[in-house]
Amino acid sequence: MTATGLGDNPQRSHAGDGPSPAEALRLFETMVLIRRVEERLRDDSAAGKLPGAVHLYIGEEAVAAGVCAHLSDRDYATSTHRGHGHFVAKGGDIRTMMAEIWAKREGICQGMGGSMHVADISKGILGANGIVGAGLSIATGAAFGARLDGDGKVSVCFFGDGASNQGALMETLNISTLWQLPVIFVCENNGFSEFTPSAEVTAGRIADRARAFSMPAAEVDGNDATDVWRAAGEAVRRAREGGGPSFIEARTYRIQGHFEAESFVLGTGRYRSDEEIAGWRQDNDPIARFRSRLVSDGTASAAQLDRIEAEVLDRVNEAVAYAEAGQPADPELAETLMFAPEES
């Protein structure tokens, strides 16, 4: 079985074998890029430099990287309020993304969308979305269009465990199975619906929602980049070949809070312990795990990976400088971006 759709590179690995050395290094670089972007946003949010709240993807990088490694610019992806990682992994420009978060005219949405609405249609990035579960219908519609085009495009929907309880999921699972649409549903089960442990609001196994519709479903370690990569490769191959939709439940964990200013909302309240967070950070960090594997199996040396990390940090610093030097968004754009012009 050949994993298809890795950028525009015709050289592919077999999904069952794991990524090739070159693909593995790209996975590592993507995960590090997401992490450094989010860490910079974390720090600048704490320093009061950002004009709005941010929901960070730290700890979940292996999911976006492992899935998007199989996609090209022609493929579609929908995202969530925690969407920076998907944007970066799908090939979005971090300079314009940072400018968007900084509310600058140079932003990918001209500074009018902000952190929760980054999008780039030229890259197939149909948008992050502040509405829980909203991407489900958008991704399914895009998959319907791809099926009509008949040229092998696929659509991916990233959504969280909280969104798995939205009625739209059942509707899209049903119609995508009936019409055999080329869509991959990727549930990022990070254990929390905002401030509520998922076990308190979600019954059963999330992947079983797809199995009820006879849809192929995989449950993977979302902090293992190779595990995600394999499952996504199989799902994308199936969709491209006309085999219909697939469902991936990736169990992961968000290291940061629901959003960076949550302490102002929670006050003295807590929904998880410092010990729990530290345990995940120490034992299950997806980047540390993948880095260790790359060194131990001889794919790369520690020095080589250090160079990649240094180059990534330079890119992030340059992107922030670009954003900070930009022009403030034009509020008058609201009239032309949101409303159709009056007919004369």
TIDRENZA-732005 format. One record per residue (C-alpha): x, y, z. Coordinates in steps of 0.5 Angstrom, whole numbers, padded with zeros to 4 digits, always signed. Layout:
XYZ/...
// end
This chain:
+0000+0000+0000/+0003+0007-0002/+0002+0013+0002/+0000+0018-0003/+0000+0026-0003/+0006+0028+0001/+0007+0035-0002/+0008+0034-0009/+0014+0029-0008/+0013+0023-0013/+0017+0019-0008/+0013+0016-0003/+0014+0011+0003/+0010+0005+0004/+0005+0007+0010/+0006+0000+0014/+0014+0001+0014/+0014+0008+0017/+0016+0015+0014/+0023+0015+0010/+0029+0018+0013/+0027+0024+0009/+0020+0024+0011/+0022+0023+0018/+0026+0029+0018/+0020+0033+0015/+0016+0031+0020/+0021+0033+0026/+0022+0040+0023/+0014+0041+0022/+0013+0039+0029/+0019+0043+0032/+0016+0049+0028/+0009+0048+0031/+0012+0048+0038/+0016+0054+0037/+0011+0058+0034/+0006+0057+0040/+0012+0058+0045/+0013+0065+0042/+0005+0066+0042/+0005+0064+0049/+0010+0068+0051/+0008+0074+0048/+0001+0073+0050/+0004+0073+0057/+0007+0079+0056/+0001+0083+0053/+0003+0084+0046/-0002+0080+0043/-0009+0084+0041/-0013+0078+0043/-0013+0071+0046/-0010+0065+0043/-0011+0057+0044/-0005+0054+0043/-0003+0047+0040/+0003+0045+0045/+0003+0038+0046/-0001+0036+0040/+0004+0037+0034/+0005+0030+0032/-0003+0030+0030/-0003+0035+0025/+0004+0034+0022/+0003+0026+0022/-0004+0027+0018/-0002+0033+0013/+0005+0030+0011/+0000+0026+0006/-0003+0032+0004/-0002+0037-0002/-0004+0044-0003/-0010+0041-0008/-0013+0037-0002/-0017+0041+0003/-0017+0041+0011/-0021+0045+0016/-0019+0046+0023/-0021+0049+0030/-0021+0054+0035/-0014+0051+0036/-0012+0052+0029/-0005+0054+0028/-0002+0047+0028/-0006+0045+0023/-0005+0052+0019/+0003+0051+0019/+0003+0043+0018/-0001+0044+0012/+0004+0049+0009/+0001+0056+0011/+0006+0062+0011/+0008+0063+0018/+0009+0070+0017/+0002+0072+0015/-0001+0068+0020/+0003+0071+0025/+0001+0078+0022/-0006+0076+0022/-0006+0074+0030/-0002+0081+0031/-0008+0084+0027/-0004+0087+0022/-0006+0088+0014/-0001+0084+0012/-0004+0078+0016/-0007+0072+0012/-0014+0075+0013/-0012+0082+0013/-0012+0082+0020/-0020+0081+0021/-0020+0074+0023/-0015+0073+0028/-0012+0067+0031/-0019+0063+0031/-0020+0064+0023/-0013+0063+0020/-0014+0061+0013/-0011+0060+0006/-0015+0057+0000/-0009+0057-0004/-0006+0052+0000/-0013+0048+0001/-0013+0051+0008/-0021+0052+0009/-0020+0056+0016/-0020+0055+0023/-0026+0056+0026/-0029+0059+0033/-0035+0055+0033/-0034+0048+0036/-0035+0042+0030/-0037+0047+0025/-0031+0044+0020/-0035+0038+0020/-0040+0040+0015/-0035+0045+0011/-0030+0039+0010/-0035+0034+0008/-0038+0039+0003/-0031+0040+0000/-0030+0032+0000/-0037+0032-0004/-0034+0037-0009/-0027+0033-0010/-0031+0027-0011/-0035+0031-0017/-0028+0034-0020/-0026+0026-0020/-0018+0028-0019/-0016+0025-0013/-0017+0031-0008/-0018+0029-0001/-0021+0033+0005/-0019+0033+0012/-0023+0035+0018/-0019+0036+0025/-0024+0037+0031/-0024+0036+0038/-0027+0031+0043/-0032+0036+0045/-0034+0037+0038/-0035+0029+0037/-0042+0030+0041/-0044+0035+0036/-0050+0033+0032/-0047+0035+0026/-0042+0029+0027/-0047+0024+0026/-0050+0028+0020/-0043+0028+0016/-0041+0021+0018/-0048+0019+0015/-0048+0022+0009/-0040+0021+0007/-0041+0014+0008/-0047+0014+0004/-0044+0018-0002/-0037+0015-0001/-0034+0022+0000/-0026+0022+0000/-0026+0025+0007/-0022+0024+0013/-0025+0025+0020/-0019+0027+0025/-0021+0027+0032/-0016+0030+0037/-0018+0027+0043/-0014+0031+0048/-0018+0029+0054/-0022+0036+0056/-0028+0040+0053/-0025+0047+0055/-0025+0046+0063/-0029+0039+0063/-0025+0032+0063/-0028+0029+0057/-0030+0023+0061/-0035+0027+0065/-0039+0029+0058/-0037+0024+0053/-0040+0017+0053/-0037+0011+0050/-0031+0011+0045/-0031+0016+0040/-0028+0012+0035/-0035+0008+0035/-0039+0013+0033/-0036+0012+0026/-0036+0005+0027/-0044+0005+0027/-0044+0007+0020/-0039+0002+0018/-0034+0007+0017/-0026+0005+0018/-0024+0007+0024/-0017+0007+0027/-0015+0009+0035/-0008+0012+0035/-0003+0014+0040/-0003+0022+0038/+0003+0023+0041/+0007+0018+0037/+0008+0021+0030/+0010+0015+0026/+0003+0012+0029/-0001+0018+0026/+0003+0018+0020/+0001+0011+0018/-0006+0011+0020/-0007+0018+0016/-0003+0015+0010/-0008+0009+0010/-0014+0013+0010/-0011+0018+0005/-0010+0012+0000/-0017+0009+0001/-0020+0016+0000/-0016+0018-0006/-0017+0011-0009/-0025+0012-0009/-0025+0008-0002/-0029+0013+0002/-0029+0016+0008/-0024+0014+0014/-0024+0016+0022/-0018+0017+0026/-0018+0018+0034/-0012+0021+0036/-0011+0021+0043/-0007+0026+0046/-0006+0032+0051/-0005+0039+0051/+0000+0042+0055/-0003+0049+0056/-0009+0051+0058/-0016+0052+0054/-0013+0059+0052/-0008+0063+0055/-0012+0067+0059/-0016+0062+0063/-0013+0064+0070/-0018+0070+0069/-0024+0066+0068/-0022+0060+0073/-0020+0064+0079/-0017+0059+0084/-0021+0054+0081/-0017+0048+0078/-0019+0042+0073/-0013+0039+0073/-0006+0038+0077/+0001+0041+0076/+0003+0034+0077/-0001+0031+0071/+0001+0036+0066/+0008+0035+0068/+0008+0028+0067/+0005+0029+0060/+0011+0034+0059/+0016+0029+0061/+0014+0022+0059/+0009+0024+0053/+0012+0030+0049/+0011+0028+0042/+0017+0032+0040/+0022+0029+0045/+0020+0022+0043/+0021+0023+0036/+0027+0026+0037/+0030+0020+0041/+0027+0015+0036/+0031+0019+0030/+0037+0019+0034/+0037+0012+0036/+0035+0009+0030/+0041+0013+0026/+0036+0017+0022/+0039+0023+0024/+0045+0025+0029/+0043+0030+0035/+0047+0035+0032/+0043+0035+0025/+0037+0036+0029/+0040+0041+0033/+0041+0045+0027/+0034+0044+0024/+0031+0047+0031/+0036+0053+0030/+0034+0054+0023/+0026+0054+0025/+0027+0059+0031/+0030+0064+0026/+0024+0063+0022/+0020+0064+0028/+0023+0070+0030/+0023+0073+0023/+0016+0072+0022/+0014+0075+0029/+0019+0081+0027/+0015+0082+0020/+0008+0082+0024/+0010+0087+0029/+0013+0091+0023/+0006+0091+0020/+0000+0096+0019/-0006+0096+0023/-0012+0092+0020/-0017+0097+0017/-0023+0097+0021/-0027+0100+0014/-0026+0093+0011/-0031+0090+0015/-0036+0093+0010/-0033+0090+0004/-0031+0083+0007/-0038+0082+0011/-0043+0085+0007/-0044+0085-0001/-0044+0092-0004/-0051+0096-0005/-0053+0095-0012/-0054+0102-0016/
// end
